[in-house]
Amino acid sequence: MSDFDIAIIGSGPGGYVCAIRAAQLGLSVCCVEKSETLGGTCLNVGCIPSKSLLHTSYLFKQTKDLNKIGITVSDVQIDIKKMINSKNESVVGLTDGIKFLFKKNKIIHKKGFGRIVNSNEIEILSDNNSEIIKAKNIVIATGSEVSTPKDILLDEIDILSSTGALNLSEVPGELIIIGAGYIGLELGSVWSRLGSKVTVIEFADRILPGMDSEVSKNFQKILIMQGFDFKLSTALRSITKKSGKTYVTVETKGQSIELVCDKVLISTGRKAYTYGLNLDQINIETDSHGKIETNDLFQTKIKNIYAIGDCRQGPMLAHKASEEGVAVAEIIAGQAGQVNYNTIPSVIYTAPEVASVGKTEEEIKKQGIKYKVGKFPFTANPRAKIMHDTEGFVKILSEADTDEVLGVHIIGPDAGNLIAELAIAMEFGASAEDIARTCHAHPTLNESIKEAALNVEGDAIHI
């Protein structure tokens, strides 16, 4: 048996970051991972590979459009095999990077399926062998897995999860996506840019149901202009395969409709992965969504067993998991680790990008908070104009009396990077006036943030 200060089950963005931070603080650390490589879903079949395909497909689309700005390009082609290989090379480089960081920080990596025996022991199962390790503290960082509708079986050939959609060998002529969340819209953008006809089926009455509704509506209009077709308030009933085609039966307004396509992407969300951890036997509780219940210190009912990331409550975001991993490591080391959930940004890496931090306008209204709104369109931003990328706007919501920024929502070029300025501002309790009075370089996309902040009081200069 080995003794560790902390043993972590899972090596995704929550687990591996927790391991590194704990090692930095002088703790002896073991990380248990069942997969062949480190990095979890995010690095292997999630965030990183999807962004690689988004980047390549965006460059392809941009190159085809270069003639509009005087650069003559003809016969632009995409080599799907090379695109997938490039994606795979990026994944290998980053997962190897975690392996290096584990070695550098003297973190013990054990490959196998981790099962919690009791409050201080983990059994590791691998290749018909088992090993027991002992730890003073255990952190569950097992992440999430694809959630599929009842009676729908994925074959990763024609009926795909996000994993299958990352590894297609050719561009599907017609792609139907079940679910209008960020994963479906991102992967739909990849294959739409490369030539697929994309249809999105969504049970709710709008795309991205948790997003600020004004942003959601504008984003849908932009995607329709890009060639997306949306069928909202529509329920999936069945998927069948015959004669080389896939048939999707849906129901909308009481009518049954059959759609035909080449591939179907099931993108109906993810669920906490806690299978096989032995939680029932050690009396660790999960909620109605299968997520592990914890207190504000990330502790389960067993105080030295913690849970972070997708397998506990909160948004399923890689950077949220990482922040929790750091916080747990610091708490275990006797420090005051914490996470401010009000300033965790979210980003959709389409074109244009969509990013937000803080409350939506609907949430503010529901809570009865008096508020002000400042907006500024990228059509009035000089940098966006010269980039020929003027779709979208910046929207800042501030408290009516104090002017404290409550939420920011951006749809537009490089929104994922722009939102960081607002996350920092909110972390330090900034007012819209604070942002408005801060000098922003010209010409930059960031000027739209300053103008939106000015416009909270109706003082925008350039509209």
C-alpha positions as a Markdown table, in Angstrom:
| # | Residue | x | y | z |
|---|---|---|---|---|
| 1 | Met | 0.0 | 0.0 | 0.0 |
| 2 | Ser | 1.1 | 3.6 | -0.8 |
| 3 | Asp | 0.3 | 6.6 | 1.4 |
| 4 | Phe | -0.5 | 10.0 | -0.1 |
| 5 | Asp | -1.8 | 13.3 | 1.2 |
| 6 | Ile | -4.2 | 13.5 | -1.6 |
| 7 | Ala | -5.5 | 11.0 | -4.2 |
| 8 | Ile | -7.4 | 12.3 | -7.2 |
| 9 | Ile | -9.7 | 10.2 | -9.4 |
| 10 | Gly | -9.7 | 11.7 | -12.9 |
| 11 | Ser | -7.1 | 13.7 | -14.8 |
| 12 | Gly | -9.3 | 16.2 | -16.7 |
| 13 | Pro | -9.0 | 19.9 | -16.3 |
| 14 | Gly | -10.2 | 19.6 | -12.7 |
| 15 | Gly | -8.1 | 16.6 | -11.7 |
| 16 | Tyr | -4.8 | 17.4 | -13.3 |
| 17 | Val | -4.9 | 21.0 | -12.2 |
| 18 | Cys | -5.8 | 20.0 | -8.7 |
| 19 | Ala | -2.9 | 17.5 | -8.7 |
| 20 | Ile | -0.3 | 20.1 | -9.8 |
| 21 | Arg | -1.5 | 22.8 | -7.4 |
| 22 | Ala | -1.5 | 20.3 | -4.5 |
| 23 | Ala | 2.1 | 19.2 | -5.4 |
| 24 | Gln | 3.2 | 22.9 | -5.5 |
| 25 | Leu | 1.9 | 23.2 | -2.0 |
| 26 | Gly | 4.1 | 20.4 | -0.8 |
| 27 | Leu | 1.5 | 17.6 | -0.7 |
| 28 | Ser | 2.2 | 14.1 | -1.9 |
| 29 | Val | -0.2 | 13.4 | -4.8 |
| 30 | Cys | -1.5 | 10.4 | -6.7 |
| 31 | Cys | -3.8 | 10.8 | -9.8 |
| 32 | Val | -5.8 | 7.8 | -11.0 |
| 33 | Glu | -6.9 | 7.8 | -14.6 |
| 34 | Lys | -8.7 | 5.0 | -16.4 |
| 35 | Ser | -8.0 | 6.2 | -19.9 |
| 36 | Glu | -4.8 | 5.7 | -21.9 |
| 37 | Thr | -4.0 | 9.4 | -21.9 |
| 38 | Leu | -4.2 | 12.2 | -19.4 |
| 39 | Gly | -6.4 | 15.3 | -19.9 |
| 40 | Gly | -9.9 | 13.9 | -19.6 |
| 41 | Thr | -12.7 | 14.6 | -22.1 |
| 42 | Cys | -11.6 | 18.2 | -22.6 |
| 43 | Leu | -8.2 | 17.5 | -24.0 |
| 44 | Asn | -8.9 | 14.2 | -25.7 |
| 45 | Val | -12.5 | 14.4 | -27.2 |
| 46 | Gly | -13.9 | 17.8 | -26.2 |
| 47 | Cys | -12.7 | 21.3 | -26.0 |
| 48 | Ile | -9.3 | 21.0 | -27.6 |
| 49 | Pro | -10.1 | 18.8 | -30.7 |
| 50 | Ser | -13.3 | 20.7 | -31.4 |
| 51 | Lys | -11.5 | 24.0 | -31.3 |
| 52 | Ser | -8.9 | 22.6 | -33.7 |
| 53 | Leu | -11.6 | 21.7 | -36.2 |
| 54 | Leu | -13.3 | 25.1 | -35.6 |
| 55 | His | -10.0 | 26.9 | -36.3 |
| 56 | Thr | -9.2 | 24.9 | -39.5 |
| 57 | Ser | -12.8 | 25.2 | -40.9 |
| 58 | Tyr | -12.8 | 28.9 | -40.1 |
| 59 | Leu | -9.6 | 29.4 | -42.0 |
| 60 | Phe | -11.0 | 27.4 | -44.9 |
| 61 | Lys | -14.1 | 29.6 | -45.0 |
| 62 | Gln | -12.0 | 32.8 | -44.7 |
| 63 | Thr | -9.7 | 31.7 | -47.5 |
| 64 | Lys | -12.7 | 31.2 | -49.8 |
| 65 | Asp | -13.9 | 34.7 | -49.1 |
| 66 | Leu | -10.5 | 36.4 | -49.6 |
| 67 | Asn | -11.5 | 37.5 | -53.1 |
| 68 | Lys | -13.9 | 40.0 | -51.5 |
| 69 | Ile | -10.9 | 42.0 | -50.1 |
| 70 | Gly | -8.7 | 41.8 | -53.2 |
| 71 | Ile | -6.7 | 38.6 | -52.6 |
| 72 | Thr | -7.2 | 36.3 | -55.5 |
| 73 | Val | -7.6 | 32.7 | -54.5 |
| 74 | Ser | -9.0 | 29.9 | -56.6 |
| 75 | Asp | -9.9 | 26.2 | -56.2 |
| 76 | Val | -9.7 | 26.2 | -52.4 |
| 77 | Gln | -9.9 | 22.6 | -51.2 |
| 78 | Ile | -10.1 | 20.9 | -47.8 |
| 79 | Asp | -8.2 | 17.7 | -47.0 |
| 80 | Ile | -10.3 | 16.1 | -44.2 |
| 81 | Lys | -7.7 | 13.5 | -43.4 |
| 82 | Lys | -5.0 | 16.2 | -42.9 |
| 83 | Met | -7.4 | 18.3 | -40.8 |
| 84 | Ile | -8.2 | 15.3 | -38.5 |
| 85 | Asn | -4.4 | 14.5 | -38.3 |
| 86 | Ser | -3.7 | 18.1 | -37.3 |
| 87 | Lys | -6.3 | 17.9 | -34.6 |
| 88 | Asn | -4.9 | 14.6 | -33.3 |
| 89 | Glu | -1.3 | 16.0 | -33.2 |
| 90 | Ser | -2.6 | 19.0 | -31.1 |
| 91 | Val | -4.2 | 16.6 | -28.7 |
| 92 | Val | -1.1 | 14.4 | -28.4 |
| 93 | Gly | 1.1 | 17.4 | -27.7 |
| 94 | Leu | -1.1 | 18.7 | -25.0 |
| 95 | Thr | -1.7 | 15.4 | -23.2 |
| 96 | Asp | 2.0 | 14.7 | -23.3 |
| 97 | Gly | 2.4 | 18.1 | -21.8 |
| 98 | Ile | 0.4 | 17.1 | -18.8 |
| 99 | Lys | 2.5 | 13.9 | -18.5 |
| 100 | Phe | 5.6 | 16.2 | -18.4 |
| 101 | Leu | 4.0 | 18.4 | -15.7 |
| 102 | Phe | 3.2 | 15.4 | -13.6 |
| 103 | Lys | 6.8 | 14.3 | -13.8 |
| 104 | Lys | 8.1 | 17.8 | -13.1 |
| 105 | Asn | 5.9 | 18.1 | -10.0 |
| 106 | Lys | 6.6 | 14.5 | -8.8 |
| 107 | Ile | 2.9 | 13.5 | -9.1 |
| 108 | Ile | 2.4 | 9.7 | -9.1 |
| 109 | His | 0.2 | 8.7 | -12.0 |
| 110 | Lys | -1.6 | 5.3 | -11.8 |
| 111 | Lys | -3.5 | 4.0 | -14.8 |
| 112 | Gly | -6.8 | 2.2 | -14.0 |
| 113 | Phe | -10.3 | 2.5 | -12.8 |
| 114 | Gly | -10.6 | 4.1 | -9.4 |
| 115 | Arg | -13.1 | 2.8 | -6.9 |
| 116 | Ile | -13.5 | 4.3 | -3.5 |
| 117 | Val | -13.4 | 1.6 | -0.8 |
| 118 | Asn | -13.7 | 3.8 | 2.2 |
| 119 | Ser | -12.8 | 7.3 | 3.4 |
| 120 | Asn | -9.0 | 6.6 | 3.0 |
| 121 | Glu | -8.7 | 3.9 | 0.4 |
| 122 | Ile | -9.0 | 3.6 | -3.3 |
| 123 | Glu | -9.0 | 0.4 | -5.3 |
| 124 | Ile | -7.4 | 0.7 | -8.7 |
| 125 | Leu | -8.6 | -1.9 | -11.2 |
| 126 | Ser | -6.5 | -2.5 | -14.4 |
| 127 | Asp | -5.8 | -5.4 | -16.8 |
| 128 | Asn | -7.2 | -8.0 | -14.4 |
| 129 | Asn | -5.1 | -6.6 | -11.6 |
| 130 | Ser | -6.1 | -4.5 | -8.5 |
| 131 | Glu | -4.1 | -2.3 | -6.2 |
| 132 | Ile | -5.2 | -0.5 | -3.0 |
| 133 | Ile | -3.7 | 3.0 | -2.3 |
| 134 | Lys | -4.3 | 4.9 | 0.9 |
| 135 | Ala | -4.8 | 8.7 | 1.0 |
| 136 | Lys | -5.6 | 11.2 | 3.7 |
| 137 | Asn | -7.9 | 13.0 | 1.3 |
| 138 | Ile | -9.7 | 11.9 | -1.9 |
| 139 | Val | -10.9 | 14.2 | -4.7 |
| 140 | Ile | -13.4 | 12.9 | -7.2 |
| 141 | Ala | -12.8 | 14.6 | -10.5 |
| 142 | Thr | -14.4 | 12.1 | -12.9 |
| 143 | Gly | -16.1 | 14.6 | -15.1 |
| 144 | Ser | -19.1 | 13.9 | -17.4 |
| 145 | Glu | -20.2 | 11.7 | -20.2 |
| 146 | Val | -22.5 | 12.1 | -23.2 |
| 147 | Ser | -26.2 | 12.0 | -22.4 |
| 148 | Thr | -28.5 | 10.4 | -25.0 |
| 149 | Pro | -32.3 | 10.4 | -25.4 |
| 150 | Lys | -34.0 | 7.2 | -24.4 |
| 151 | Asp | -33.9 | 4.4 | -26.9 |
| 152 | Ile | -31.3 | 6.1 | -29.1 |
| 153 | Leu | -28.2 | 4.0 | -29.7 |
| 154 | Leu | -25.0 | 5.6 | -30.9 |
| 155 | Asp | -23.0 | 3.7 | -33.5 |
| 156 | Glu | -20.4 | 6.6 | -34.1 |
| 157 | Ile | -20.8 | 5.9 | -37.8 |
| 158 | Asp | -24.1 | 7.4 | -38.8 |
| 159 | Ile | -25.6 | 8.2 | -35.3 |
| 160 | Leu | -22.9 | 10.2 | -33.6 |
| 161 | Ser | -21.9 | 11.7 | -30.3 |
| 162 | Ser | -19.6 | 14.7 | -30.3 |
| 163 | Thr | -16.7 | 12.2 | -30.3 |
| 164 | Gly | -17.8 | 10.7 | -33.6 |
| 165 | Ala | -18.4 | 14.1 | -35.1 |
| 166 | Leu | -14.8 | 15.0 | -34.4 |
| 167 | Asn | -13.5 | 12.1 | -36.5 |
| 168 | Leu | -15.6 | 12.0 | -39.7 |
| 169 | Ser | -13.7 | 10.9 | -42.8 |
| 170 | Glu | -15.7 | 13.0 | -45.2 |
| 171 | Val | -18.1 | 15.9 | -45.1 |
| 172 | Pro | -21.7 | 14.7 | -44.7 |
| 173 | Gly | -24.0 | 16.1 | -47.4 |
| 174 | Glu | -26.8 | 16.6 | -44.8 |
| 175 | Leu | -26.2 | 16.7 | -41.0 |
| 176 | Ile | -29.0 | 16.7 | -38.5 |
| 177 | Ile | -28.1 | 17.9 | -35.0 |
| 178 | Ile | -30.4 | 17.0 | -32.0 |
| 179 | Gly | -30.0 | 19.8 | -29.5 |
| 180 | Ala | -29.2 | 23.5 | -29.9 |
| 181 | Gly | -26.6 | 23.7 | -27.2 |
| 182 | Tyr | -23.1 | 25.0 | -27.6 |
| 183 | Ile | -21.6 | 21.6 | -28.5 |
| 184 | Gly | -24.0 | 21.0 | -31.3 |
| 185 | Leu | -23.7 | 24.6 | -32.7 |
| 186 | Glu | -19.9 | 24.5 | -32.6 |
| 187 | Leu | -19.7 | 21.1 | -34.4 |
| 188 | Gly | -22.5 | 22.2 | -36.8 |
| 189 | Ser | -20.4 | 25.2 | -37.7 |
| 190 | Val | -17.4 | 23.1 | -38.5 |
| 191 | Trp | -19.2 | 20.9 | -41.0 |
| 192 | Ser | -21.4 | 23.7 | -42.3 |
| 193 | Arg | -18.3 | 25.7 | -43.3 |
| 194 | Leu | -17.0 | 22.6 | -45.1 |
| 195 | Gly | -20.2 | 22.1 | -47.1 |
| 196 | Ser | -22.8 | 20.2 | -45.0 |
| 197 | Lys | -26.4 | 21.3 | -45.0 |
| 198 | Val | -27.1 | 21.5 | -41.2 |
| 199 | Thr | -30.5 | 21.2 | -39.6 |
| 200 | Val | -30.8 | 21.6 | -35.8 |
| 201 | Ile | -33.7 | 20.0 | -33.9 |
| 202 | Glu | -34.4 | 21.7 | -30.5 |
| 203 | Phe | -37.2 | 20.8 | -28.0 |
| 204 | Ala | -37.2 | 24.3 | -26.4 |
| 205 | Asp | -38.6 | 27.3 | -28.2 |
| 206 | Arg | -35.1 | 28.9 | -28.7 |
| 207 | Ile | -31.5 | 27.9 | -29.1 |
| 208 | Leu | -29.2 | 28.0 | -26.1 |
| 209 | Pro | -32.0 | 28.2 | -23.6 |
| 210 | Gly | -29.8 | 29.3 | -20.7 |
| 211 | Met | -28.3 | 32.3 | -22.6 |
| 212 | Asp | -29.5 | 35.9 | -22.5 |
| 213 | Ser | -32.5 | 35.8 | -24.8 |
| 214 | Glu | -31.5 | 38.8 | -26.9 |
| 215 | Val | -28.2 | 37.3 | -27.7 |
| 216 | Ser | -29.8 | 33.9 | -28.4 |
| 217 | Lys | -32.2 | 35.4 | -30.9 |
| 218 | Asn | -29.6 | 37.5 | -32.7 |
| 219 | Phe | -27.2 | 34.5 | -32.8 |
| 220 | Gln | -29.9 | 32.3 | -34.4 |
| 221 | Lys | -30.5 | 34.9 | -37.1 |
| 222 | Ile | -26.8 | 34.9 | -37.9 |
| 223 | Leu | -26.6 | 31.1 | -38.0 |
| 224 | Ile | -29.6 | 31.1 | -40.4 |
| 225 | Met | -27.7 | 33.5 | -42.7 |
| 226 | Gln | -24.8 | 31.0 | -42.6 |
| 227 | Gly | -27.1 | 28.3 | -43.8 |
| 228 | Phe | -28.4 | 26.6 | -40.7 |
| 229 | Asp | -32.0 | 25.5 | -40.5 |
| 230 | Phe | -33.7 | 25.4 | -37.1 |
| 231 | Lys | -36.7 | 23.4 | -36.0 |
| 232 | Leu | -37.6 | 24.7 | -32.6 |
| 233 | Ser | -40.3 | 23.4 | -30.2 |
| 234 | Thr | -39.7 | 20.1 | -31.9 |
| 235 | Ala | -39.3 | 16.7 | -30.2 |
| 236 | Leu | -37.2 | 13.7 | -31.4 |
| 237 | Arg | -39.2 | 10.6 | -31.7 |
| 238 | Ser | -37.0 | 8.0 | -33.4 |
| 239 | Ile | -33.9 | 7.5 | -35.6 |
| 240 | Thr | -33.7 | 4.6 | -38.1 |
| 241 | Lys | -31.2 | 3.6 | -40.8 |
| 242 | Lys | -32.0 | 2.0 | -44.2 |
| 243 | Ser | -30.5 | 2.1 | -47.7 |
| 244 | Gly | -27.5 | 4.1 | -46.7 |
| 245 | Lys | -29.5 | 6.9 | -45.3 |
| 246 | Thr | -30.6 | 7.9 | -41.8 |
| 247 | Tyr | -34.2 | 8.8 | -41.1 |
| 248 | Val | -35.1 | 11.1 | -38.2 |
| 249 | Thr | -38.7 | 11.3 | -37.0 |
| 250 | Val | -39.7 | 14.4 | -35.1 |
| 251 | Glu | -42.9 | 15.8 | -33.7 |
| 252 | Thr | -43.8 | 19.5 | -33.9 |
| 253 | Lys | -47.2 | 21.1 | -33.2 |
| 254 | Gly | -48.8 | 17.7 | -33.0 |
| 255 | Gln | -47.5 | 16.6 | -36.4 |
| 256 | Ser | -45.0 | 13.9 | -37.1 |
| 257 | Ile | -42.4 | 14.7 | -39.7 |
| 258 | Glu | -39.7 | 12.4 | -41.2 |
| 259 | Leu | -36.3 | 14.0 | -42.1 |
| 260 | Val | -33.6 | 12.3 | -44.2 |
| 261 | Cys | -29.9 | 12.9 | -43.7 |
| 262 | Asp | -26.4 | 11.3 | -44.0 |
| 263 | Lys | -25.4 | 11.7 | -40.4 |
| 264 | Val | -27.1 | 12.5 | -37.1 |
| 265 | Leu | -25.3 | 14.2 | -34.2 |
| 266 | Ile | -26.8 | 13.7 | -30.8 |
| 267 | Ser | -26.0 | 16.8 | -28.8 |
| 268 | Thr | -28.5 | 16.7 | -26.0 |
| 269 | Gly | -26.1 | 17.5 | -23.2 |
| 270 | Arg | -23.9 | 15.7 | -20.8 |
| 271 | Lys | -24.3 | 14.0 | -17.4 |
| 272 | Ala | -22.1 | 13.5 | -14.4 |
| 273 | Tyr | -19.8 | 10.4 | -14.7 |
| 274 | Thr | -19.9 | 8.6 | -11.3 |
| 275 | Tyr | -20.4 | 5.1 | -12.5 |
| 276 | Gly | -18.5 | 2.5 | -10.5 |
| 277 | Leu | -17.2 | 4.8 | -7.8 |
| 278 | Asn | -19.0 | 2.9 | -5.1 |
| 279 | Leu | -20.7 | 6.0 | -3.9 |
| 280 | Asp | -23.9 | 4.2 | -2.6 |
| 281 | Gln | -21.8 | 1.9 | -0.4 |
| 282 | Ile | -20.0 | 4.7 | 1.3 |
| 283 | Asn | -23.2 | 6.9 | 1.6 |
| 284 | Ile | -22.1 | 9.8 | -0.7 |
| 285 | Glu | -25.2 | 11.4 | -2.1 |
| 286 | Thr | -26.0 | 12.5 | -5.6 |
| 287 | Asp | -28.8 | 14.9 | -6.7 |
| 288 | Ser | -31.6 | 14.2 | -9.3 |
| 289 | His | -29.1 | 14.8 | -12.1 |
| 290 | Gly | -26.6 | 12.4 | -10.7 |
| 291 | Lys | -24.2 | 15.1 | -9.6 |
| 292 | Ile | -22.4 | 14.6 | -6.3 |
| 293 | Glu | -23.7 | 16.8 | -3.5 |
| 294 | Thr | -21.1 | 18.9 | -1.7 |
| 295 | Asn | -20.9 | 21.9 | 0.6 |
| 296 | Asp | -19.2 | 25.2 | -0.1 |
| 297 | Leu | -15.8 | 23.6 | 0.6 |
| 298 | Phe | -16.4 | 20.9 | -2.0 |
| 299 | Gln | -16.8 | 18.3 | 0.7 |
| 300 | Thr | -19.2 | 15.4 | 0.4 |
| 301 | Lys | -20.9 | 13.9 | 3.5 |
| 302 | Ile | -17.5 | 12.3 | 4.2 |
| 303 | Lys | -15.4 | 15.4 | 5.0 |
| 304 | Asn | -12.1 | 14.2 | 3.6 |
| 305 | Ile | -13.7 | 13.2 | 0.3 |
| 306 | Tyr | -14.2 | 16.1 | -2.1 |
| 307 | Ala | -15.8 | 16.5 | -5.6 |
| 308 | Ile | -15.0 | 19.0 | -8.3 |
| 309 | Gly | -15.9 | 19.8 | -11.9 |
| 310 | Asp | -18.6 | 18.3 | -14.0 |
| 311 | Cys | -19.5 | 15.6 | -11.5 |
| 312 | Arg | -20.7 | 18.2 | -8.9 |
| 313 | Gln | -23.2 | 21.0 | -9.1 |
| 314 | Gly | -22.7 | 24.0 | -11.4 |
| 315 | Pro | -21.9 | 24.6 | -15.0 |
| 316 | Met | -20.0 | 21.9 | -17.0 |
| 317 | Leu | -17.0 | 24.1 | -18.0 |
| 318 | Ala | -13.4 | 23.0 | -18.1 |
| 319 | His | -12.2 | 26.3 | -16.6 |
| 320 | Lys | -14.7 | 26.0 | -13.8 |
| 321 | Ala | -13.3 | 22.6 | -13.0 |
| 322 | Ser | -9.8 | 23.9 | -13.0 |
| 323 | Glu | -10.7 | 26.7 | -10.6 |
| 324 | Glu | -12.3 | 24.2 | -8.3 |
| 325 | Gly | -9.3 | 22.0 | -8.5 |
| 326 | Val | -7.0 | 24.8 | -7.3 |
| 327 | Ala | -9.5 | 25.8 | -4.6 |
| 328 | Val | -9.7 | 22.2 | -3.2 |
| 329 | Ala | -5.9 | 21.7 | -3.2 |
| 330 | Glu | -5.5 | 25.0 | -1.3 |
| 331 | Ile | -8.3 | 24.0 | 1.2 |
| 332 | Ile | -6.6 | 20.7 | 1.9 |
| 333 | Ala | -3.3 | 22.4 | 2.4 |
| 334 | Gly | -4.9 | 24.7 | 5.0 |
| 335 | Gln | -5.4 | 27.8 | 2.8 |
| 336 | Ala | -8.6 | 29.7 | 1.9 |
| 337 | Gly | -9.3 | 28.3 | -1.5 |
| 338 | Gln | -12.5 | 29.6 | -3.1 |
| 339 | Val | -14.3 | 30.1 | -6.4 |
| 340 | Asn | -16.3 | 33.2 | -7.4 |
| 341 | Tyr | -19.1 | 31.6 | -9.6 |
| 342 | Asn | -20.4 | 35.0 | -10.6 |
| 343 | Thr | -17.3 | 35.7 | -12.7 |
| 344 | Ile | -16.9 | 32.4 | -14.5 |
| 345 | Pro | -17.2 | 33.2 | -18.2 |
| 346 | Ser | -18.7 | 30.9 | -20.9 |
| 347 | Val | -17.8 | 31.0 | -24.6 |
| 348 | Ile | -19.2 | 29.4 | -27.7 |
| 349 | Tyr | -16.4 | 29.2 | -30.3 |
| 350 | Thr | -18.5 | 29.7 | -33.5 |
| 351 | Ala | -18.0 | 32.6 | -35.9 |
| 352 | Pro | -19.0 | 35.0 | -34.5 |
| 353 | Glu | -18.1 | 33.9 | -31.0 |
| 354 | Val | -20.6 | 34.3 | -28.2 |
| 355 | Ala | -19.4 | 34.9 | -24.7 |
| 356 | Ser | -21.0 | 35.9 | -21.4 |
| 357 | Val | -20.2 | 36.4 | -17.7 |
| 358 | Gly | -22.5 | 37.1 | -14.8 |
| 359 | Lys | -26.3 | 37.3 | -14.9 |
| 360 | Thr | -28.6 | 37.4 | -18.0 |
| 361 | Glu | -31.2 | 40.1 | -18.3 |
| 362 | Glu | -33.9 | 37.5 | -17.6 |
| 363 | Glu | -32.2 | 36.5 | -14.3 |
| 364 | Ile | -31.9 | 40.1 | -13.2 |
| 365 | Lys | -35.6 | 40.7 | -13.9 |
| 366 | Lys | -36.6 | 37.5 | -12.1 |
| 367 | Gln | -34.7 | 38.6 | -9.0 |
| 368 | Gly | -36.4 | 42.0 | -9.1 |
| 369 | Ile | -33.2 | 43.9 | -9.4 |
| 370 | Lys | -33.4 | 47.4 | -10.9 |
| 371 | Tyr | -30.9 | 47.6 | -13.7 |
| 372 | Lys | -29.5 | 49.6 | -16.6 |
| 373 | Val | -28.4 | 48.4 | -20.1 |
| 374 | Gly | -25.7 | 49.6 | -22.3 |
| 375 | Lys | -25.2 | 48.2 | -25.8 |
| 376 | Phe | -22.8 | 48.9 | -28.7 |
| 377 | Pro | -22.8 | 47.2 | -32.1 |
| 378 | Phe | -19.7 | 46.0 | -33.9 |
| 379 | Thr | -21.0 | 47.7 | -37.0 |
| 380 | Ala | -19.8 | 50.9 | -35.4 |
| 381 | Asn | -16.4 | 49.6 | -34.3 |
| 382 | Pro | -13.5 | 50.6 | -36.7 |
| 383 | Arg | -11.4 | 47.4 | -36.1 |
| 384 | Ala | -14.4 | 45.2 | -36.8 |
| 385 | Lys | -15.1 | 47.2 | -40.0 |
| 386 | Ile | -11.6 | 46.7 | -41.4 |
| 387 | Met | -11.8 | 43.0 | -40.5 |
| 388 | His | -15.1 | 42.8 | -42.3 |
| 389 | Asp | -16.5 | 41.1 | -39.2 |
| 390 | Thr | -19.2 | 43.4 | -37.9 |
| 391 | Glu | -21.9 | 41.0 | -36.7 |
| 392 | Gly | -23.1 | 41.3 | -33.1 |
| 393 | Phe | -22.8 | 43.6 | -30.2 |
| 394 | Val | -21.6 | 44.1 | -26.6 |
| 395 | Lys | -24.3 | 44.3 | -23.9 |
| 396 | Ile | -23.5 | 45.4 | -20.3 |
| 397 | Leu | -26.0 | 45.1 | -17.5 |
| 398 | Ser | -25.4 | 47.2 | -14.3 |
| 399 | Glu | -27.3 | 47.7 | -11.1 |
| 400 | Ala | -29.4 | 50.9 | -11.3 |
| 401 | Asp | -28.3 | 52.6 | -8.1 |
| 402 | Thr | -24.7 | 51.4 | -7.6 |
| 403 | Asp | -23.8 | 51.0 | -11.3 |
| 404 | Glu | -22.0 | 47.7 | -10.4 |
| 405 | Val | -21.7 | 45.4 | -13.4 |
| 406 | Leu | -24.0 | 42.4 | -13.0 |
| 407 | Gly | -23.5 | 40.7 | -16.4 |
| 408 | Val | -22.0 | 41.1 | -19.8 |
| 409 | His | -22.9 | 39.4 | -23.0 |
| 410 | Ile | -21.0 | 39.6 | -26.3 |
| 411 | Ile | -21.7 | 38.2 | -29.7 |
| 412 | Gly | -19.0 | 39.2 | -32.2 |
| 413 | Pro | -15.4 | 38.7 | -33.3 |
| 414 | Asp | -13.0 | 37.4 | -30.7 |
| 415 | Ala | -15.7 | 37.5 | -28.0 |
| 416 | Gly | -14.0 | 34.7 | -26.1 |
| 417 | Asn | -11.0 | 36.9 | -25.4 |
| 418 | Leu | -12.9 | 40.2 | -25.0 |
| 419 | Ile | -15.0 | 38.7 | -22.1 |
| 420 | Ala | -11.9 | 38.3 | -19.9 |
| 421 | Glu | -11.8 | 42.1 | -19.4 |
| 422 | Leu | -15.3 | 42.0 | -18.0 |
| 423 | Ala | -14.6 | 39.0 | -15.8 |
| 424 | Ile | -11.7 | 40.9 | -14.2 |
| 425 | Ala | -13.8 | 44.0 | -13.9 |
| 426 | Met | -16.6 | 42.1 | -12.2 |
| 427 | Glu | -14.1 | 40.3 | -9.9 |
| 428 | Phe | -13.1 | 43.6 | -8.5 |
| 429 | Gly | -16.6 | 45.0 | -8.3 |
| 430 | Ala | -16.3 | 47.5 | -11.1 |
| 431 | Ser | -19.0 | 49.8 | -12.2 |
| 432 | Ala | -20.0 | 50.5 | -15.8 |
| 433 | Glu | -18.5 | 54.0 | -15.3 |
| 434 | Asp | -15.2 | 52.4 | -14.2 |
| 435 | Ile | -15.0 | 50.6 | -17.5 |
| 436 | Ala | -16.1 | 53.6 | -19.5 |
| 437 | Arg | -13.4 | 55.9 | -17.9 |
| 438 | Thr | -10.7 | 53.3 | -18.7 |
| 439 | Cys | -8.7 | 54.2 | -21.8 |
| 440 | His | -8.9 | 51.5 | -24.5 |
| 441 | Ala | -6.5 | 51.4 | -27.4 |
| 442 | His | -7.6 | 52.4 | -30.8 |
| 443 | Pro | -8.4 | 50.8 | -33.2 |
| 444 | Thr | -9.3 | 47.6 | -31.2 |
| 445 | Leu | -12.4 | 45.5 | -30.8 |
| 446 | Asn | -12.2 | 46.3 | -27.0 |
| 447 | Glu | -13.4 | 49.8 | -27.8 |
| 448 | Ser | -16.8 | 48.3 | -28.2 |
| 449 | Ile | -16.7 | 47.4 | -24.5 |
| 450 | Lys | -15.9 | 51.0 | -23.5 |
| 451 | Glu | -18.7 | 52.3 | -25.8 |
| 452 | Ala | -21.2 | 49.8 | -24.3 |
| 453 | Ala | -20.2 | 50.9 | -20.8 |
| 454 | Leu | -20.6 | 54.6 | -21.8 |
| 455 | Asn | -24.0 | 53.8 | -23.3 |
| 456 | Val | -25.3 | 52.5 | -19.9 |
| 457 | Glu | -25.9 | 56.2 | -19.3 |
| 458 | Gly | -26.6 | 57.0 | -23.0 |
| 459 | Asp | -23.2 | 58.5 | -23.6 |
| 460 | Ala | -21.7 | 56.3 | -26.3 |
| 461 | Ile | -19.6 | 58.4 | -28.7 |
| 462 | His | -19.8 | 56.5 | -31.9 |
| 463 | Ile | -23.5 | 55.8 | -32.3 |
